[in-house]
Amino acid sequence: MGEKIRIRIKKDKVYTDAGHYMGKIKGIVLEQNKIYGLNIKLDKKFKFNKNVMVKYLNVKDVGEVLIIENKVLESLKDILSI
């Protein structure tokens, strides 16, 4: 029988390791039955009203909140001019 993948997101807030609030998790991207990335709805302060995909390799910690590397935010600032 095929494997079942159950994904439950209890804590959906995303912060960088420098303490900046990014937004909320809106979805998970799977590849070959493994988590490849997360779709994150950016907070209003970014003035970019879309989801961005962050590779799971950039996740540093999962606990009460999800912590991602600050370099992700820096890259977004460069790309989106925010």
N, C-alpha and C positions, 0 to 999 in steps of 0.2 A: 504494500500500500504506500501511497505517497505521503510525504511528510507534511505535517500541518505547522503553519507558522502563526503563532498568536502574538499580537503586538498590543500592548496596553500602555497608553501614555497617561500616567497619573499626574506627573509634574510636567507642565508644558512650557514653563518660562525658560528663556535662554539668555545667558549672560556670557561675557567674555571673561578670560582669566584676569583682566585688569579691572573688572567690576562694572563694565558698561552693559546696560540692559539692551538686548538686541530685538527681542520679540517673543513670539510663541511658536511652538512646533505645530504645523498643520498637516504634516504627512511624513511618511517614511518611504524611502526608495530602496527597493530590494534588488539584488543582483545575485543570481545563483544561490538563492535561499540565505543570503547574508545581507546585513544592513550595509548599504553602500553610502547612503546619505540621508539628510533630513531636509524637508521643505520647511522653511521658517518664514512666517509672515512678519515682516519688519515692523517695528514700532512706528507710530505716527511721526515721531521726531525726525525720522529719516526722510520724510517727504517723498518716499518712493513706495507707492501703494501696491506692491506685488510681493510674491513669495520669492525667496532665493533658496538655492540648494547648497547646503554645506556638506562636504564629504565627511563621513563618519570618522575618518582618520584625524580630523581636526577637533574631535570631541576629547576633552581632557578629563571630564568627570561627569558622572550621572548620580544625582542624589536628590535632594529637595528641589534643586534646579539643575539644568543642564549647563555645563561650562564648556565653552569652546575657546580655541586659541585666539588671542587678540589680533593676530595677523589677518584673520578672516575679515574683521571689521576694517582694518587698514586697507585691505584689498578692495573692499566694497566702496570705501571712501574714494579711492582712486578711480574705480570704474564708474561709479554713479555721480561723482562730483558732489558728495554730501559732506 
